[in-house]
Amino acid sequence: MKRQFAATVWREGKWFVSQCLEVDVASQGESEEEALANLKEALELHSEPPQATRPVEVGAA
């Protein structure tokens, strides 16, 4: 399912910062387009269900 989010972009020095306040995710890039593309990727990763990186044992310590 696709959702649309509002993004704000501003310049800080040589970097462009993009932020989505709806889910408190931000990213950056060397251009406005790159910052928005990086924000899109960050939002996609934020929306993925968590995955274990290693097995976790449950039980008595």
Secondary structure by P-SEA (a helix, b strand, c coil): cbbbbbbbbbbcccbbbbbbcccccccccccaaaaaaaaaaaaaaaaccccccbbbbbccc
